């Protein structure tokens, strides 16, 4: 059985590991097929390709933060060309949106919590290729204001209203396809810390995402039970969608285990992952 993990993050977004370290961790875990899917950036994918052993398959990817009508969603793009002009333009636009969100949160910390970031902290944040809430939370943890980044986000940042700074899903999907990639709906029942959707809640959203052009579902995911994964896989088959799977590993920034594809710690046969046949 070939081990795989198609959802990994480096320190180019909100993971803790540098790209070279990530590839080394993947190899040590015995994973033979993997994708780097940083949030709203492709900064690390060409670098990662340099470190991949001949007996491993590396898939260049991205994870775009989107909205489809009223559906907040993350869309994975697999096998993308990171140098595609249209994708580069979208990512540059995303940097502007993220900067706006960051500045709103910095102001919120100061106005509501009387927490003012130092010059050094601000320089570090603005130097990031893709800034997310986790980065601010880690600063709060380092100051001793919370025990971990999840509780820091919940206490100090979750109530901050940042407005819509997400990509339009239809645009993101078209851009991924234009860049030679395959758009997959990441953790479609809900991501880290989110309440999972019921069948009745999910099916109308799936219909919308199909209308927007999604080509597959991340059915196997570190926070989903075997029952949830089987439900998603059946939905994918019924709607002629591709099936994917990944842990959503962030190194030490989350408790996710590299290569873990369900809450039951059952190894998944790569033959079930139809997106691999399409790449």
C-alpha positions in Angstrom: 0.0 0.0 0.0 1.5 3.3 -1.1 1.3 6.1 1.6 0.2 9.5 0.5 -0.7 12.9 1.9 -2.1 15.6 -0.5 -2.7 18.4 2.0 0.5 19.8 3.7 1.5 23.3 4.8 5.0 24.9 5.1 6.1 28.1 6.8 5.3 29.9 3.6 1.8 30.0 5.0 0.8 28.8 8.5 2.9 25.7 8.8 5.9 25.5 11.1 8.3 23.7 8.9 10.5 25.2 6.3 10.1 23.5 2.8 13.3 21.4 3.0 12.3 20.2 6.5 8.8 19.4 5.3 10.1 17.2 2.5 12.5 15.5 4.9 9.6 14.8 7.4 7.5 13.4 4.5 10.3 11.1 3.4 10.9 9.9 7.0 7.2 9.1 7.4 7.4 6.8 4.4 5.0 8.9 2.4 5.6 8.3 -1.4 3.1 10.8 -2.9 2.5 14.2 -1.4 1.4 17.7 -2.3 2.4 21.1 -0.8 -0.7 23.2 -0.6 0.1 26.4 1.2 -2.7 29.0 1.8 -2.9 31.5 -1.0 0.7 31.2 -2.1 2.8 28.9 -4.3 6.1 30.4 -3.0 7.4 27.0 -1.8 6.5 24.5 -4.5 9.4 25.0 -6.9 11.8 24.8 -4.0 10.1 21.6 -2.7 10.6 19.9 -6.1 14.4 20.3 -5.6 14.4 18.1 -2.5 12.2 15.2 -3.6 13.8 11.8 -4.0 13.5 9.8 -7.2 11.2 7.3 -5.4 8.7 9.9 -4.4 6.0 11.7 -6.4 5.5 15.4 -5.6 2.4 17.4 -6.7 2.6 21.2 -6.9 -0.4 22.6 -5.2 -2.1 25.5 -3.5 -5.1 26.1 -1.1 -7.2 29.1 -1.9 -9.5 30.8 0.7 -12.8 31.3 -1.0 -16.5 32.1 -0.8 -19.2 30.6 -3.1 -22.4 32.6 -2.5 -22.7 32.1 1.2 -20.4 29.1 1.5 -17.0 29.8 3.1 -14.7 27.2 1.5 -11.1 26.3 0.8 -10.2 25.0 -2.7 -7.2 22.9 -3.3 -5.5 23.2 -6.7 -3.4 20.2 -7.6 -0.8 19.9 -10.4 -0.8 23.7 -10.9 1.8 25.6 -12.9 3.1 28.0 -10.2 4.4 30.4 -12.8 1.0 30.8 -14.6 0.4 34.5 -15.1 -3.3 34.3 -14.1 -2.6 32.4 -10.9 0.2 34.9 -10.0 -2.2 37.8 -10.5 -4.8 36.1 -8.2 -2.3 35.4 -5.5 -1.0 39.0 -5.7 -4.6 40.2 -5.2 -4.9 37.8 -2.3 -1.8 39.4 -0.6 -3.6 42.8 -0.7 -6.7 41.2 0.9 -4.7 39.4 3.6 -2.8 42.6 4.4 -6.2 44.4 4.9 -7.3 41.6 7.2 -4.1 41.6 9.1 -4.3 45.4 9.7 -7.9 45.1 10.9 -6.8 42.4 13.4 -3.8 44.4 14.6 -6.1 47.4 15.3 -8.6 45.1 17.0 -6.0 43.8 19.4 -5.0 47.3 20.2 -8.5 48.8 20.6 -10.2 45.9 22.3 -7.5 44.2 24.2 -4.9 47.0 24.6 -2.3 44.7 23.0 0.1 46.7 20.9 2.6 44.8 18.7 6.2 45.7 18.7 8.1 46.9 15.7 9.9 43.6 15.5 6.6 41.6 15.6 5.1 43.8 12.9 8.2 43.4 10.7 8.0 39.7 11.0 4.3 39.6 10.2 4.7 41.8 7.1 7.6 39.8 5.9 5.4 36.7 5.6 4.4 35.5 2.1 1.0 34.5 3.4 -0.2 35.9 6.8 -3.1 34.1 8.6 -4.6 34.3 12.1 -2.3 31.6 13.4 0.7 33.9 13.0 -0.9 36.5 15.3 -2.0 33.8 17.7 1.6 32.5 17.9 2.8 35.9 18.9 0.1 36.0 21.7 1.3 32.6 22.9 4.9 33.7 22.9 3.9 36.6 25.2 2.3 34.2 27.6 -1.3 35.4 26.9 -2.5 31.9 25.9 -1.4 28.3 26.2 -1.7 27.5 22.5 -2.7 29.2 19.3 -6.2 27.7 19.2 -7.2 29.2 22.5 -5.4 32.5 21.5 -7.5 32.8 18.4 -10.7 31.9 20.2 -10.1 34.5 23.0 -8.5 37.4 21.2 -9.2 37.2 17.5 -12.3 35.2 16.5 -14.7 38.1 17.4 -12.9 40.5 15.1 -14.9 41.3 12.0 -12.6 41.5 9.0 -15.2 41.7 6.2 -15.0 39.6 3.1 -11.3 39.2 2.1 -11.8 35.8 0.3 -11.5 35.0 -3.4 -14.7 34.4 -5.3 -14.8 30.6 -5.7 -15.8 30.7 -9.3 -12.8 32.8 -10.1 -10.5 30.7 -8.0 -11.7 27.5 -9.7 -11.3 28.9 -13.2 -7.8 30.2 -12.3 -6.7 26.8 -11.0 -7.9 25.1 -14.2 -6.3 27.8 -16.4 -3.0 27.1 -14.5 -3.3 23.4 -15.5 -4.6 22.3 -12.2 -7.5 20.3 -10.7 -9.8 22.2 -8.2 -10.8 20.1 -5.2 -13.0 21.2 -2.3 -10.9 20.9 0.9 -12.4 19.4 4.1 -16.0 20.0 2.7 -17.8 19.0 5.9 -15.8 21.6 7.9 -12.2 22.3 8.7 -10.1 22.6 11.8 -12.2 23.4 14.9 -15.4 23.8 12.8 -18.7 22.0 13.5 -19.1 19.3 10.9 -22.0 19.7 8.4 -24.8 17.1 8.5 -26.0 15.4 5.4 -28.9 17.8 5.1 -26.6 20.8 5.4 -24.0 19.5 3.1 -25.9 18.4 0.0 -27.3 21.8 -1.0 -23.8 23.3 -0.6 -22.4 20.5 -2.8 -24.9 21.4 -5.5 -23.7 25.0 -5.4 -20.0 24.0 -5.5 -20.6 21.7 -8.5 -22.3 24.6 -10.3 -19.2 26.7 -9.5 -17.1 24.1 -11.3 -15.5 22.1 -8.5 -14.0 18.8 -9.8 -13.5 16.8 -6.6 -13.8 16.4 -2.9 -11.3 15.9 -0.1 -13.0 12.8 1.3 -10.3 11.4 3.5 -9.2 14.0 6.1 -7.5 13.8 9.5 -10.5 15.2 11.4 -13.2 13.0 9.7 -14.4 9.6 10.8 -14.5 6.6 8.6 -18.3 7.1 8.3 -17.9 10.7 7.2 -15.2 9.8 4.7 -17.4 7.0 3.2 -20.3 9.5 2.9 -18.2 12.0 1.0 -16.7 9.3 -1.2 -20.2 8.1 -2.1 -21.2 11.7 -2.9 -18.2 12.1 -5.1 -18.9 8.9 -7.0 -22.6 9.8 -7.5 -21.7 13.2 -8.9 -18.7 12.1 -11.0 -16.3 14.0 -8.9 -12.7 13.1 -8.1 -11.7 11.8 -4.7 -8.7 13.2 -2.7 -7.3 12.9 0.8 -4.9 14.7 3.0 -4.0 15.3 6.7 -3.9 19.2 6.6 -0.5 18.9 8.4 0.9 22.2 9.8 3.8 20.9 11.8 3.8 22.1 15.4 1.1 24.7 14.6 -1.6 22.0 14.8 -1.9 18.6 16.5 -2.5 16.9 13.1 -0.2 13.9 12.5 1.6 13.7 9.1 -0.2 11.2 6.9 -3.2 10.8 9.1 -6.3 10.5 6.9 -9.1 9.9 9.4 -9.8 9.9 13.1 -9.7 6.1 13.3 -6.1 6.0 12.1 -6.9 3.6 9.3 -4.5 3.6 6.4 -6.2 4.4 3.1 -5.3 2.6 -0.1 -4.1 5.1 -2.7 -6.2 3.3 -5.3 -9.2 4.9 -3.8 -7.8 8.4 -4.5 -9.0 9.0 -8.1 -7.5 12.4 -8.3 -4.1 10.7 -8.6 -5.2 9.1 -11.8 -6.1 12.5 -13.2 -2.8 14.1 -12.4 
